[in-house]
Amino acid sequence: MNESSPLRDDLLETLRQFDTPTICNVIELFDVRPRTSGYMDQRIKAHFPELPPMVGYASTATYRSSAPPQGADVYDAMEKQLSVLQERSGPHVIVFQDLDDPSTAATFGEVMCTSYQTFGAVGLVTSGTGRDLDQVRQIGFPVFSSGTNCSHGYCHTLHVDVPVHVGGLTVRPGDLLHGDANGVTNIPGEIAAEVARLCPEFVAAEEVVLECLRAHGPDLSRLQQARKECRRRIARLAKRLTG
């Protein structure tokens, strides 16, 4: 599991107040990874984009549904995963790598999502597909996948609490994830607290430009001034991070 200390509840709540693109923008200020890494690609989409941002620690598993399992079915393995959730600080995001490519059947449905939610999960991400979307929407549980499938096939979970690959991103148990209508990113543990603290200032910097456009309309001179001030504020944030 990722060894970074869990964030305080107030910092997790701060992260929930901002959309995922803002989180990505602030992470870029730290220059801890290439700007083209650390987030899932366009294959992973939010089924309920109207829901607020999802923030939690990854609980991972691999999944297959193209052939009958050799032993326990998906629900037996799910109980093992639920026991892991009880042992660790939350909130949790369930992350499945579907080993069938393309996906043969749905990774999740109403029963699984309700079970995970009851045990402290705040969302689910899979490289595979999902079903029971009306029912899952009713419980307000964010789910992200590559699509939908009406059947569960020969669903079974192979491995729990292992690194997985979803949407081009390697997710390890305990990784801090943030997701909304725009996609899913991870937040490096060593900077997560500072990301939460800097988000309000970053949004305030961008708001300088937006307020200019709302107040003055198509005034290029004023827009240039506003953009300059926005860049100055963001540069000041970045300079603080480098000492």
C-alpha positions as CSV (number, residue, x, y, z in Angstrom):
1,M,0.0,0.0,0.0
2,N,1.1,3.6,-0.6
3,E,2.8,4.7,2.6
4,S,1.9,8.4,2.5
5,S,0.0,9.4,5.6
6,P,-3.7,9.9,5.1
7,L,-4.8,13.5,4.8
8,R,-6.8,15.2,7.5
9,D,-10.5,15.2,7.0
10,D,-10.6,18.9,6.4
11,L,-8.0,18.7,3.6
12,L,-10.0,15.9,1.9
13,E,-13.0,18.1,2.2
14,T,-11.1,21.0,0.6
15,L,-10.2,18.7,-2.4
16,R,-13.8,17.8,-2.8
17,Q,-14.6,21.5,-3.4
18,F,-12.6,21.7,-6.6
19,D,-13.0,20.1,-10.0
20,T,-10.4,17.6,-11.3
21,P,-8.9,20.0,-13.9
22,T,-8.1,22.4,-11.1
23,I,-6.4,19.6,-9.2
24,C,-4.3,18.8,-12.3
25,N,-3.4,22.4,-12.8
26,V,-2.2,22.8,-9.2
27,I,-0.2,19.5,-9.3
28,E,1.6,20.9,-12.4
29,L,3.0,23.8,-10.2
30,F,5.0,21.2,-8.2
31,D,6.8,19.8,-11.3
32,V,6.9,16.4,-9.7
33,R,5.9,14.5,-12.8
34,P,5.5,15.1,-16.6
35,R,2.3,17.0,-17.5
36,T,1.2,14.1,-19.6
37,S,1.1,11.6,-16.8
38,G,-0.7,10.9,-13.6
39,Y,-4.3,10.8,-15.0
40,M,-6.6,8.4,-16.8
41,D,-7.1,8.8,-20.5
42,Q,-10.3,9.2,-22.5
43,R,-11.3,5.6,-22.2
44,I,-12.5,6.2,-18.6
45,K,-15.7,8.3,-18.4
46,A,-18.0,9.4,-15.6
47,H,-21.4,7.8,-15.8
48,F,-22.9,10.5,-13.6
49,P,-21.2,13.7,-14.4
50,E,-23.7,15.7,-12.4
51,L,-22.2,14.3,-9.1
52,P,-19.7,16.3,-7.1
53,P,-16.0,15.3,-7.2
54,M,-14.9,11.9,-5.8
55,V,-11.9,11.9,-3.5
56,G,-10.5,8.7,-1.9
57,Y,-7.8,6.1,-1.5
58,A,-7.6,3.3,-4.0
59,S,-8.6,-0.2,-3.1
60,T,-7.6,-2.3,-6.1
61,A,-8.5,-5.6,-7.8
62,T,-8.3,-7.4,-11.1
63,Y,-11.4,-8.9,-12.7
64,R,-12.4,-11.3,-15.5
65,S,-15.7,-12.4,-16.9
66,S,-15.0,-14.2,-20.2
67,A,-14.7,-17.7,-18.7
68,P,-15.9,-19.6,-15.6
69,P,-13.8,-19.0,-12.4
70,Q,-11.7,-21.8,-11.1
71,G,-12.8,-21.1,-7.5
72,A,-14.8,-18.4,-5.7
73,D,-17.0,-16.0,-7.6
74,V,-16.9,-12.2,-7.6
75,Y,-18.9,-11.9,-4.4
76,D,-16.6,-14.1,-2.3
77,A,-13.6,-12.0,-3.4
78,M,-15.6,-8.9,-2.7
79,E,-15.9,-9.9,0.9
80,K,-12.1,-10.1,1.1
81,Q,-11.9,-6.6,-0.4
82,L,-14.5,-5.3,2.1
83,S,-12.4,-6.7,4.9
84,V,-9.5,-4.7,3.6
85,L,-11.6,-1.5,3.6
86,Q,-12.5,-2.0,7.2
87,E,-8.8,-2.3,8.1
88,R,-7.8,1.0,6.5
89,S,-8.6,4.6,6.8
90,G,-11.0,5.9,4.3
91,P,-12.6,7.2,2.2
92,H,-12.1,4.5,-0.4
93,V,-12.3,4.4,-4.2
94,I,-12.7,0.9,-5.7
95,V,-10.5,0.4,-8.7
96,F,-10.8,-2.6,-11.0
97,Q,-8.6,-3.6,-13.9
98,D,-10.7,-5.7,-16.3
99,L,-8.3,-8.3,-17.8
100,D,-10.7,-9.0,-20.7
101,D,-10.0,-6.7,-23.6
102,P,-12.5,-5.8,-24.9
103,S,-14.7,-6.1,-21.8
104,T,-16.9,-9.2,-21.9
105,A,-19.4,-8.3,-19.2
106,A,-20.1,-5.7,-16.5
107,T,-17.6,-5.2,-13.7
108,F,-20.1,-3.6,-11.4
109,G,-23.9,-3.4,-10.7
110,E,-26.3,-2.3,-8.1
111,V,-25.4,-5.0,-5.5
112,M,-21.7,-4.4,-5.7
113,C,-21.9,-0.6,-5.6
114,T,-24.3,-0.7,-2.7
115,S,-22.0,-3.1,-0.8
116,Y,-18.9,-1.0,-1.4
117,Q,-20.7,2.2,-0.4
118,T,-21.9,0.7,2.8
119,F,-18.4,-0.2,3.7
120,G,-17.0,3.3,3.2
121,A,-16.3,3.6,-0.6
122,V,-17.1,6.9,-2.2
123,G,-16.8,5.7,-5.9
124,L,-15.7,3.0,-8.3
125,V,-13.4,3.1,-11.3
126,T,-13.0,0.2,-13.8
127,S,-11.2,-0.2,-17.1
128,G,-14.2,-2.5,-18.0
129,T,-17.9,-1.8,-18.1
130,G,-20.9,-1.4,-15.8
131,R,-24.6,-1.9,-15.5
132,D,-27.6,-1.1,-13.3
133,L,-26.9,2.5,-13.9
134,D,-30.3,3.8,-12.9
135,Q,-30.1,2.0,-9.6
136,V,-26.5,3.1,-8.9
137,R,-27.4,6.7,-9.8
138,Q,-30.2,6.6,-7.1
139,I,-27.7,5.8,-4.4
140,G,-25.4,8.7,-5.5
141,F,-22.4,6.5,-6.1
142,P,-19.9,7.9,-8.7
143,V,-18.8,5.2,-11.2
144,F,-16.3,5.6,-14.0
145,S,-15.8,3.0,-16.8
146,S,-15.1,2.5,-20.5
147,G,-18.8,1.8,-21.2
148,T,-21.8,-0.3,-20.4
149,N,-22.8,-4.0,-20.6
150,C,-26.1,-5.6,-19.6
151,S,-24.6,-8.9,-18.4
152,H,-22.2,-10.0,-15.7
153,G,-21.0,-13.0,-17.7
154,Y,-18.7,-15.3,-15.6
155,C,-17.7,-12.5,-13.3
156,H,-15.0,-13.1,-10.8
157,T,-12.2,-11.2,-9.1
158,L,-8.8,-12.7,-9.4
159,H,-6.5,-10.6,-7.2
160,V,-7.1,-8.0,-4.5
161,D,-4.9,-5.2,-3.3
162,V,-2.4,-5.3,-6.2
163,P,-1.2,-2.6,-8.6
164,V,-3.6,-2.3,-11.6
165,H,-3.7,-0.5,-14.9
166,V,-6.8,1.6,-15.8
167,G,-7.0,4.1,-18.6
168,G,-3.3,4.2,-19.1
169,L,-2.6,4.9,-15.4
170,T,-1.0,2.5,-12.9
171,V,-3.0,2.6,-9.7
172,R,-1.5,1.2,-6.5
173,P,-3.4,0.4,-3.3
174,G,-3.6,3.5,-1.2
175,D,-3.1,6.0,-4.1
176,L,-5.2,9.2,-3.6
177,L,-7.6,9.6,-6.5
178,H,-9.7,12.6,-7.5
179,G,-12.4,12.3,-10.2
180,D,-15.4,14.1,-11.6
181,A,-17.1,14.7,-15.0
182,N,-13.7,15.6,-16.5
183,G,-11.9,12.4,-15.6
184,V,-9.8,10.8,-12.9
185,T,-6.3,11.8,-11.6
186,N,-4.1,10.7,-8.8
187,I,-2.6,13.1,-6.3
188,P,1.0,12.3,-5.3
189,G,0.9,11.7,-1.5
190,E,3.9,13.9,-0.8
191,I,2.2,17.0,-2.1
192,A,-1.5,16.2,-1.4
193,A,-1.8,18.5,1.6
194,E,-0.3,21.4,-0.3
195,V,-2.4,20.8,-3.3
196,A,-5.5,21.2,-1.1
197,R,-4.2,24.4,0.4
198,L,-3.2,26.0,-2.9
199,C,-6.4,25.2,-4.8
200,P,-8.3,28.3,-3.5
201,E,-5.5,30.6,-4.5
202,F,-5.2,29.1,-8.0
203,V,-8.9,29.5,-8.6
204,A,-8.7,33.1,-7.4
205,A,-5.9,33.8,-9.9
206,E,-8.0,32.4,-12.8
207,E,-11.0,34.3,-11.6
208,V,-9.2,37.6,-12.4
209,V,-9.5,36.8,-16.1
210,L,-13.1,35.6,-15.8
211,E,-14.2,38.6,-13.9
212,C,-12.6,40.9,-16.5
213,L,-14.5,39.2,-19.3
214,R,-17.8,39.3,-17.4
215,A,-17.4,43.0,-16.5
216,H,-15.8,44.4,-19.7
217,G,-16.8,42.1,-22.5
218,P,-14.6,42.1,-25.6
219,D,-12.0,44.6,-24.3
220,L,-8.6,43.2,-25.5
221,S,-6.5,45.7,-23.5
222,R,-8.3,44.9,-20.2
223,L,-8.1,41.2,-21.0
224,Q,-4.3,41.4,-21.6
225,Q,-3.9,43.2,-18.2
226,A,-6.1,40.5,-16.5
227,R,-4.1,37.7,-18.1
228,K,-0.9,39.3,-17.0
229,E,-2.2,39.5,-13.4
230,C,-3.4,35.9,-13.5
231,R,0.1,34.7,-14.7
232,R,1.8,36.8,-12.0
233,R,-0.3,35.3,-9.3
234,I,0.3,31.7,-10.5
235,A,4.0,32.4,-10.9
236,R,4.1,33.6,-7.3
237,L,2.5,30.4,-6.2
238,A,5.0,28.3,-8.1
239,K,7.9,30.4,-6.7
240,R,6.7,29.7,-3.1
241,L,6.9,26.0,-3.8
242,T,10.5,26.2,-4.9
243,G,11.5,28.4,-2.0
